[in-house]
Amino acid sequence: MLSSKHYKQFSCNDVPIPPEWIYKNRILPGDSIHVTASEVTLLERAPKKSLIGILELTGKYQYGLTSRGIPLYLCQPLDTSYPAFRVACKEKDKSTNLYIQFQFESWEEGASLPRGSLQRILGPVELKSVELEALACSISPWTLPKSPLPSLKVKDVPDFSVGTFNIDPPGCKDIDDVLTIIQKSDTTYEIWITIADVAEYISYFSIEDITAYKIGATLYQNGEAVKPMLPRVFSEQICSLVPGEKRRGISYGFLYETSGNIQELGWKSVTLINNESYTYESIYKSKTVPLHILESFVSTLRGRHITDSHEWIETCMITYNQKAAELILKTNQGFLRVHDAPCQSLCETLKNIDPSLEILAYSSAHYANTKDAKIHWAIGSLYTHASSPLRRYADLVNQRVIKSSLENKHMSPWKTEDMASYLNQRQKEIKAHDRDVFLIEALYNSDTNQEPLKAWVLEDTNEKGKTLCYIDSWKQILKVKLGTESLKKGMRISLQYTCDRRKARWKDRILFSNPYILND
């Protein structure tokens, strides 16, 4: 299978392939190929997928006409592993380029570029809302199935009918976690952490399940779920732990004594009613939630005094995931979350530049199968993801493992190795999306925000004149071209940036001026 990060650099099973072989045989990323010492042969085309690209209506040239006389224009995909395409479009206004969604149609013998078929026009390139939509669609191009509202599967008498509440950002609709605090005596409380029972409604190998696996995780922009992992009838209605409605959940409970003693009550499948909904700010004004008990319980779990509501929820979710990891390891199914210790020599190198840079040495956590179980370095214990099955596919798989254990049912094994690898790749793509959203916002603020950016030089300027920098306020590492100035690792610099709107891809529009050196 052909793989490529840029359509000038190709490999098959990590073996480089000369570009001219690829062009000659009209091969695209994902195609099945046969490679010999002297040539490449196309065996089978990859399944067609939707791509996002910029249709260059403002260009000087057209690239032919269709049989119906519709002009063909050059289209540059945002995914640089693909070549430019020729795409037909009837648009009369040629004053601006357009973001479009399209897919591969054909690549005729003798043609220099493949043909693409237009699926829909997103809008002009210089509109921020369109740029953000194009970015989201490029990372998550799949269409959710049009699922009907399923039947509610709950007990007549809920297990928890009082004392249950959620704490989430304002306007949150996909509520996947709640807390329940039940007073048992003057000094004793039951505290339950409950996660929405999504596995009850999303059956394995259903169309919703297959699509959720492909998407991997819900995509957010500025706090809004722009590309949900599940159809909204599940993520915001039947599975969401919305206030005042009976819902199913998977709970882990504790018996907490005000003396500080904690006993574990274990796992439980429940029906509950969420009595109250709070934001991270409004929870402090609650007259019904025993905040002193919640604060004391969480502080005992964490081993230090915690007063921030964000940390209350974070601690509860970490605890739930730790308990899930212990169970998953016993069953030998599902995923664990692995985080390796950072390279100490790299830590020291970065700390020598500035202590705040040490975090750049930390690796990203990833999903692994139970046979590769390791302690999560940052957490300090076994860990997994099980607390967000509405938003992450790995959590949904792990919830199925937990439910099977509770119900004493045997789960048929599946190839989690391939699943873990794919979900890790999706995780990287979604993180890249989140970084790019930040940069798009910065790009559109460039005309009004003229504050210089302070940055650290992480590597000497290379032979191509590019410098690897860490920009403090952006919390981003970028390789940028900074004029003729040759910079050395460890330098502290100040940068100005502008937007060149003539460039097709938005990443190419950020232009940095010559830096001002703050130290030597």
C-alpha positions as CSV (number, residue, x, y, z in Angstrom):
1,M,0.0,0.0,0.0
2,L,1.4,3.4,-1.0
3,S,1.9,5.9,1.8
4,S,3.0,9.5,1.6
5,K,3.1,12.7,3.7
6,H,3.7,14.8,0.5
7,Y,3.0,13.9,-3.1
8,K,6.7,14.1,-3.9
9,Q,7.9,11.6,-1.3
10,F,6.6,8.1,-1.4
11,S,7.1,4.8,0.4
12,C,5.7,1.3,0.6
13,N,6.2,-0.5,3.9
14,D,8.7,2.3,4.8
15,V,10.7,1.6,1.6
16,P,11.2,4.8,-0.5
17,I,9.9,4.8,-4.1
18,P,11.0,7.1,-6.9
19,P,8.4,9.7,-7.6
20,E,8.5,9.2,-11.4
21,W,7.3,5.6,-10.9
22,I,4.3,6.9,-9.1
23,Y,3.4,9.6,-11.7
24,K,3.9,7.2,-14.6
25,N,1.5,4.6,-13.2
26,R,-1.0,7.3,-11.9
27,I,-0.9,6.0,-8.3
28,L,-2.6,7.7,-5.3
29,P,-2.2,7.3,-1.5
30,G,-3.7,4.1,-0.2
31,D,-3.6,2.3,-3.5
32,S,-2.4,-1.4,-3.5
33,I,0.7,-1.7,-5.5
34,H,3.4,-4.3,-6.5
35,V,7.0,-3.1,-6.3
36,T,10.0,-4.6,-8.0
37,A,13.5,-3.4,-8.4
38,S,12.7,-1.4,-11.5
39,E,9.0,-0.5,-11.5
40,V,5.7,-0.1,-9.6
41,T,2.4,-1.7,-10.8
42,L,-1.0,-0.5,-9.6
43,L,-3.0,-3.5,-8.3
44,E,-6.1,-1.9,-6.9
45,R,-7.4,1.6,-6.2
46,A,-8.1,2.6,-2.6
47,P,-11.8,3.1,-1.8
48,K,-12.8,6.6,-2.8
49,K,-12.8,9.2,0.0
50,S,-14.0,12.7,0.3
51,L,-11.2,15.3,0.2
52,I,-11.2,19.1,0.9
53,G,-9.3,21.4,-1.4
54,I,-9.0,24.9,-2.7
55,L,-10.5,25.4,-6.2
56,E,-8.4,28.0,-7.9
57,L,-11.0,30.0,-9.9
58,T,-8.7,33.1,-9.8
59,G,-5.9,31.3,-11.7
60,K,-4.8,32.3,-15.2
61,Y,-5.5,28.9,-16.7
62,Q,-8.3,26.5,-17.2
63,Y,-7.5,22.8,-17.4
64,G,-9.9,21.8,-20.2
65,L,-13.7,21.3,-20.4
66,T,-15.9,18.4,-19.6
67,S,-18.0,16.6,-22.2
68,R,-20.8,19.0,-21.2
69,G,-18.6,22.1,-21.6
70,I,-18.0,22.8,-17.9
71,P,-14.6,24.3,-17.2
72,L,-12.0,22.3,-15.3
73,Y,-10.0,24.2,-12.7
74,L,-6.9,23.3,-10.6
75,C,-7.8,22.1,-7.1
76,Q,-5.1,21.9,-4.4
77,P,-6.1,19.3,-1.7
78,L,-5.4,20.3,1.9
79,D,-4.0,16.8,2.4
80,T,-0.6,17.2,0.8
81,S,-0.2,13.5,0.4
82,Y,-2.4,13.9,-2.7
83,P,-1.5,15.6,-6.0
84,A,-3.4,18.6,-7.5
85,F,-6.7,17.6,-9.2
86,R,-8.7,18.9,-12.1
87,V,-12.3,19.6,-10.9
88,A,-15.2,20.9,-13.0
89,C,-17.3,23.8,-11.6
90,K,-20.1,26.0,-13.0
91,E,-19.3,28.9,-10.7
92,K,-19.6,32.2,-12.6
93,D,-17.9,34.5,-10.0
94,K,-14.1,34.1,-10.6
95,S,-13.1,36.8,-8.1
96,T,-12.2,34.4,-5.3
97,N,-11.0,30.8,-4.8
98,L,-13.3,28.4,-3.1
99,Y,-13.1,25.6,-0.6
100,I,-14.7,22.5,-2.0
101,Q,-15.4,18.9,-1.0
102,F,-14.6,16.5,-3.8
103,Q,-13.5,12.9,-4.4
104,F,-11.3,11.1,-6.9
105,E,-13.0,10.3,-10.2
106,S,-10.4,9.0,-12.7
107,W,-6.9,9.4,-13.9
108,E,-6.7,8.8,-17.6
109,E,-3.6,7.5,-19.2
110,G,-1.5,10.4,-20.5
111,A,-3.2,12.9,-18.2
112,S,-0.8,14.9,-16.0
113,L,-3.3,15.3,-13.2
114,P,-6.3,13.2,-11.9
115,R,-9.9,14.2,-12.3
116,G,-12.0,14.9,-9.2
117,S,-15.8,15.2,-8.9
118,L,-17.3,18.2,-7.0
119,Q,-19.5,17.1,-4.1
120,R,-20.2,20.5,-2.5
121,I,-18.9,24.1,-2.3
122,L,-18.0,25.1,1.3
123,G,-17.4,28.8,0.5
124,P,-14.7,31.4,-0.2
125,V,-11.2,30.9,1.2
126,E,-11.0,34.2,3.0
127,L,-13.9,33.7,5.4
128,K,-12.9,32.3,8.8
129,S,-16.1,30.2,9.3
130,V,-15.4,28.5,6.0
131,E,-11.8,28.0,6.8
132,L,-12.8,26.3,10.1
133,E,-15.4,24.1,8.4
134,A,-12.9,23.1,5.7
135,L,-10.4,22.2,8.4
136,A,-13.0,20.1,10.3
137,C,-14.2,18.3,7.1
138,S,-10.6,17.6,6.1
139,I,-9.9,15.8,9.4
140,S,-13.3,14.2,9.7
141,P,-14.9,13.8,6.2
142,W,-17.4,11.0,7.2
143,T,-21.2,11.5,7.2
144,L,-23.1,10.3,10.3
145,P,-25.9,7.8,9.6
146,K,-29.4,9.2,9.9
147,S,-30.4,7.0,12.9
148,P,-33.9,7.0,14.3
149,L,-34.4,7.7,18.0
150,P,-34.0,4.3,19.7
151,S,-36.3,3.0,22.5
152,L,-35.3,3.9,26.0
153,K,-33.9,1.0,28.0
154,V,-34.3,1.9,31.7
155,K,-35.6,0.4,34.9
156,D,-39.0,1.5,36.2
157,V,-37.5,2.5,39.5
158,P,-34.1,4.3,39.2
159,D,-31.2,3.3,41.4
160,F,-30.3,6.9,41.9
161,S,-33.3,9.3,42.1
162,V,-31.8,12.0,44.3
163,G,-28.4,13.5,44.9
164,T,-27.2,13.3,41.3
165,F,-25.7,16.2,39.3
166,N,-23.3,17.1,36.5
167,I,-20.7,19.8,36.2
168,D,-19.9,20.8,32.6
169,P,-19.2,23.9,30.4
170,P,-22.2,26.2,29.6
171,G,-24.4,24.8,26.9
172,C,-23.0,21.2,27.1
173,K,-25.4,18.8,25.4
174,D,-23.4,15.6,25.4
175,I,-23.3,14.9,29.1
176,D,-21.4,11.7,29.7
177,D,-20.6,11.9,33.4
178,V,-22.5,12.7,36.7
179,L,-21.8,12.4,40.4
180,T,-24.2,11.1,43.0
181,I,-23.7,11.9,46.8
182,I,-26.1,10.0,49.2
183,Q,-25.8,10.6,52.9
184,K,-26.0,7.3,54.8
185,S,-25.3,8.7,58.3
186,D,-24.0,11.8,60.0
187,T,-20.5,10.9,59.0
188,T,-20.8,8.5,56.1
189,Y,-21.7,9.1,52.4
190,E,-21.9,7.0,49.3
191,I,-20.3,8.7,46.3
192,W,-20.9,7.3,42.9
193,I,-19.1,8.3,39.6
194,T,-21.4,7.4,36.7
195,I,-20.7,7.4,33.0
196,A,-23.4,7.3,30.3
197,D,-24.1,3.7,29.2
198,V,-23.5,4.2,25.5
199,A,-22.7,0.5,24.8
200,E,-26.3,-0.4,25.6
201,Y,-27.5,1.5,22.5
202,I,-24.5,1.2,20.1
203,S,-24.2,-2.4,19.2
204,Y,-21.0,-3.8,17.8
205,F,-20.7,-3.7,14.0
206,S,-23.8,-1.5,13.7
207,I,-23.6,1.3,11.1
208,E,-23.3,3.7,14.1
209,D,-20.4,1.7,15.5
210,I,-18.5,1.4,12.3
211,T,-18.8,5.1,11.6
212,A,-17.8,6.0,15.2
213,Y,-14.7,3.9,14.8
214,K,-13.7,5.7,11.6
215,I,-14.2,9.1,13.2
216,G,-12.4,8.0,16.4
217,A,-13.4,11.0,18.6
218,T,-15.7,14.0,18.5
219,L,-14.1,17.1,16.9
220,Y,-14.5,20.4,18.8
221,Q,-13.9,24.0,17.8
222,N,-14.2,26.7,20.4
223,G,-16.1,24.4,22.7
224,E,-18.7,23.3,20.1
225,A,-19.0,19.7,18.9
226,V,-18.7,20.4,15.1
227,K,-18.1,16.8,14.1
228,P,-19.7,14.4,16.7
229,M,-18.6,10.8,16.9
230,L,-22.2,9.6,17.2
231,P,-25.4,10.8,15.7
232,R,-26.9,13.5,17.9
233,V,-30.0,11.3,18.8
234,F,-27.5,9.3,20.8
235,S,-24.8,11.8,21.9
236,E,-27.3,14.6,22.9
237,Q,-30.5,12.7,23.6
238,I,-30.9,9.0,24.5
239,C,-27.4,8.4,25.9
240,S,-26.7,11.9,27.3
241,L,-27.3,12.2,31.1
242,V,-29.6,15.2,30.7
243,P,-31.4,16.5,33.8
244,G,-34.8,15.2,34.7
245,E,-34.7,12.1,32.5
246,K,-34.2,8.4,33.3
247,R,-30.9,7.3,31.8
248,R,-28.6,4.3,32.0
249,G,-25.1,4.5,33.4
250,I,-22.1,2.5,34.5
251,S,-21.1,3.5,38.0
252,Y,-18.1,3.0,40.3
253,G,-18.9,3.8,44.0
254,F,-17.1,4.6,47.2
255,L,-18.2,4.8,50.9
256,Y,-16.6,7.9,52.3
257,E,-16.3,8.7,56.0
258,T,-15.7,12.3,57.1
259,S,-12.7,11.0,59.0
260,G,-11.1,10.5,55.6
261,N,-11.5,6.7,55.3
262,I,-12.6,5.5,51.9
263,Q,-14.0,2.0,51.0
264,E,-14.6,0.9,47.5
265,L,-18.0,-0.3,46.5
266,G,-17.1,-1.4,43.0
267,W,-18.9,-1.4,39.7
268,K,-22.6,-1.2,39.1
269,S,-25.0,-0.9,36.1
270,V,-27.6,1.7,37.0
271,T,-30.7,3.7,36.0
272,L,-30.6,7.2,37.3
273,I,-32.1,10.6,37.1
274,N,-29.8,13.6,36.9
275,N,-31.4,16.0,39.3
276,E,-29.3,19.2,38.7
277,S,-26.9,20.6,36.1
278,Y,-24.2,23.0,36.9
279,T,-21.3,24.9,35.2
280,Y,-17.9,25.0,36.7
281,E,-18.8,28.4,38.1
282,S,-22.4,27.9,39.2
283,I,-21.6,24.8,41.3
284,Y,-20.1,26.9,44.1
285,K,-23.6,28.5,44.6
286,S,-25.4,25.1,44.9
287,K,-27.7,24.8,48.0
288,T,-28.3,21.1,47.5
289,V,-24.9,19.5,46.7
290,P,-22.8,19.0,49.9
291,L,-19.8,20.8,48.5
292,H,-17.7,20.3,51.7
293,I,-18.1,16.5,51.3
294,L,-17.3,16.6,47.6
295,E,-14.2,18.8,48.2
296,S,-13.0,16.6,51.1
297,F,-13.6,13.4,49.2
298,V,-11.7,14.6,46.1
299,S,-8.9,16.1,48.2
300,T,-8.5,12.7,50.0
301,L,-8.3,10.9,46.6
302,R,-5.7,13.4,45.3
303,G,-3.7,13.6,48.5
304,R,-3.8,17.4,48.6
305,H,-6.5,20.1,49.2
306,I,-8.5,20.9,46.1
307,T,-10.9,23.8,45.8
308,D,-11.2,24.2,42.0
309,S,-14.3,22.6,40.5
310,H,-12.4,21.7,37.3
311,E,-10.0,19.6,39.4
312,W,-12.9,18.0,41.3
313,I,-14.3,16.5,38.0
314,E,-10.8,15.8,36.7
315,T,-9.9,13.8,39.8
316,C,-13.2,11.8,39.6
317,M,-12.6,11.0,36.0
318,I,-9.0,9.9,36.6
319,T,-10.1,7.7,39.4
320,Y,-12.9,6.1,37.3
321,N,-10.4,5.5,34.5
322,Q,-7.8,4.0,36.9
323,K,-10.4,1.5,38.2
324,A,-11.5,0.7,34.6
325,A,-7.8,0.0,33.7
326,E,-7.5,-2.5,36.6
327,L,-10.6,-4.4,35.4
328,I,-9.6,-4.3,31.7
329,L,-6.2,-5.8,32.5
330,K,-7.9,-8.7,34.3
331,T,-10.2,-9.4,31.4
332,N,-7.3,-9.1,28.9
333,Q,-9.5,-7.2,26.5
334,G,-9.9,-3.5,25.5
335,F,-7.3,-0.8,25.6
336,L,-4.9,0.7,28.1
337,R,-3.5,4.2,28.0
338,V,0.3,4.2,28.0
339,H,2.5,7.2,28.6
340,D,6.3,6.7,28.6
341,A,8.7,8.6,30.7
342,P,10.4,11.5,28.9
343,C,14.0,11.3,27.7
344,Q,16.1,12.7,30.6
345,S,18.9,14.1,28.3
346,L,16.3,16.0,26.2
347,C,14.7,17.3,29.4
348,E,18.1,18.6,30.6
349,T,18.8,20.2,27.2
350,L,15.5,22.0,27.2
351,K,15.8,23.0,30.9
352,N,19.2,24.5,30.1
353,I,17.5,26.8,27.5
354,D,14.7,27.6,29.9
355,P,13.0,25.6,32.7
356,S,9.5,26.2,31.2
357,L,10.5,24.2,28.1
358,E,10.9,20.9,29.9
359,I,7.3,19.9,29.0
360,L,8.3,19.8,25.3
361,A,10.3,16.6,26.1
362,Y,7.2,14.8,27.2
363,S,5.9,12.2,24.7
364,S,2.2,11.8,23.9
365,A,0.2,9.1,25.6
366,H,-1.2,6.4,23.3
367,Y,-3.5,3.4,23.3
368,A,-2.1,-0.1,23.7
369,N,-3.4,-3.6,24.2
370,T,-3.4,-5.3,27.6
371,K,-0.4,-7.4,26.6
372,D,1.6,-4.2,26.4
373,A,0.5,-3.0,29.8
374,K,2.6,-0.3,31.4
375,I,2.3,2.3,34.1
376,H,1.1,5.6,32.8
377,W,4.1,7.9,33.6
378,A,2.1,11.1,34.3
379,I,-0.6,9.4,36.3
380,G,1.7,7.0,38.1
381,S,-0.6,3.9,37.8
382,L,-2.3,1.8,35.2
383,Y,-4.7,4.0,33.2
384,T,-7.2,3.9,30.4
385,H,-10.0,5.9,28.8
386,A,-13.5,4.9,29.8
387,S,-15.1,8.1,31.0
388,S,-16.2,9.6,27.6
389,P,-17.9,6.9,25.5
390,L,-20.0,9.6,23.8
391,R,-16.9,11.3,22.5
392,R,-14.1,8.7,22.2
393,Y,-14.3,5.3,20.5
394,A,-11.7,3.8,22.8
395,D,-13.9,4.6,25.8
396,L,-16.8,2.8,24.1
397,V,-14.8,-0.3,23.5
398,N,-13.6,-0.3,27.1
399,Q,-17.2,0.3,28.3
400,R,-18.2,-2.9,26.5
401,V,-15.5,-4.8,28.3
402,I,-16.7,-3.5,31.7
403,K,-20.4,-4.3,30.9
404,S,-19.5,-7.8,29.8
405,S,-17.6,-8.3,33.1
406,L,-20.6,-7.1,35.1
407,E,-23.0,-9.3,33.2
408,N,-20.6,-12.3,33.2
409,K,-20.8,-12.5,29.5
410,H,-18.0,-13.6,27.2
411,M,-16.9,-11.1,24.6
412,S,-15.7,-12.4,21.2
413,P,-12.1,-11.3,20.7
414,W,-11.3,-9.0,17.9
415,K,-8.0,-7.5,16.5
416,T,-7.4,-4.7,18.9
417,E,-3.8,-4.3,17.7
418,D,-5.1,-2.8,14.4
419,M,-7.7,-0.8,16.2
420,A,-5.2,0.7,18.7
421,S,-2.9,1.7,15.9
422,Y,-5.7,3.4,13.9
423,L,-7.1,5.2,17.0
424,N,-3.6,6.5,17.8
425,Q,-3.3,7.8,14.3
426,R,-6.7,9.5,14.6
427,Q,-5.6,11.0,17.9
428,K,-2.6,12.6,16.2
429,E,-4.8,14.0,13.4
430,I,-7.3,15.5,15.9
431,K,-4.5,17.1,17.9
432,A,-3.2,18.6,14.7
433,H,-6.7,19.9,14.0
434,D,-6.8,21.6,17.4
435,R,-3.4,23.2,16.8
436,D,-4.6,24.4,13.4
437,V,-7.8,25.9,14.8
438,F,-5.6,28.0,17.1
439,L,-3.4,29.1,14.2
440,I,-6.4,30.0,12.0
441,E,-7.7,32.2,14.9
442,A,-4.3,33.9,15.1
443,L,-4.3,34.4,11.3
444,Y,-7.6,36.2,11.3
445,N,-6.4,38.3,14.3
446,S,-3.2,39.3,12.6
447,D,-4.6,42.7,11.4
448,T,-5.7,43.8,14.8
449,N,-3.2,42.0,17.1
450,Q,0.2,43.5,16.6
451,E,1.7,42.4,19.9
452,P,5.1,40.8,19.2
453,L,5.4,37.1,19.8
454,K,8.1,35.9,22.1
455,A,9.8,32.6,21.2
456,W,12.7,30.3,22.0
457,V,15.0,29.0,19.3
458,L,15.1,25.2,19.7
459,E,17.5,24.3,16.8
460,D,20.0,26.3,14.8
461,T,18.7,27.7,11.5
462,N,19.1,25.0,8.9
463,E,20.6,25.2,5.4
464,K,17.2,26.1,3.9
465,G,16.9,29.1,6.2
466,K,14.2,27.6,8.5
467,T,14.3,27.8,12.2
468,L,12.5,25.6,14.8
469,C,10.9,27.8,17.4
470,Y,8.6,27.5,20.4
471,I,6.2,30.4,20.5
472,D,5.1,31.0,24.1
473,S,1.7,32.5,23.8
474,W,0.7,30.1,21.0
475,K,2.1,27.1,22.9
476,Q,3.2,25.8,19.5
477,I,6.4,24.5,17.9
478,L,6.8,25.8,14.4
479,K,9.5,25.6,11.7
480,V,9.5,29.1,10.2
481,K,11.5,31.0,7.7
482,L,12.8,34.2,9.3
483,G,14.6,36.2,6.6
484,T,18.4,36.1,6.3
485,E,19.1,36.0,10.1
486,S,20.9,32.9,11.2
487,L,19.8,31.9,14.7
488,K,21.3,29.7,17.3
489,K,19.7,27.2,19.7
490,G,18.8,28.9,23.0
491,M,18.2,32.4,21.6
492,R,15.3,34.4,22.9
493,I,13.6,36.3,20.0
494,S,10.6,38.5,19.4
495,L,8.6,38.0,16.2
496,Q,6.0,40.0,14.2
497,Y,3.7,38.2,11.8
498,T,1.4,39.2,8.9
499,C,-1.0,37.4,6.6
500,D,-0.3,37.0,2.9
501,R,-3.8,36.3,1.6
502,R,-2.5,35.5,-1.9
503,K,-1.4,32.1,-0.7
504,A,-3.7,29.2,-1.4
505,R,-3.2,27.1,1.8
506,W,-3.8,29.0,5.0
507,K,-0.7,27.6,6.6
508,D,1.4,29.3,3.9
509,R,-0.2,32.6,4.6
510,I,1.5,33.2,8.0
511,L,4.6,35.3,7.3
512,F,7.1,36.1,10.0
513,S,9.4,39.2,9.8
514,N,13.0,39.3,10.7
515,P,13.3,38.5,14.4
516,Y,14.5,40.9,17.1
517,I,17.0,39.0,19.3
518,L,16.4,39.5,23.0
519,N,19.5,37.6,24.1
520,D,22.7,36.2,22.7
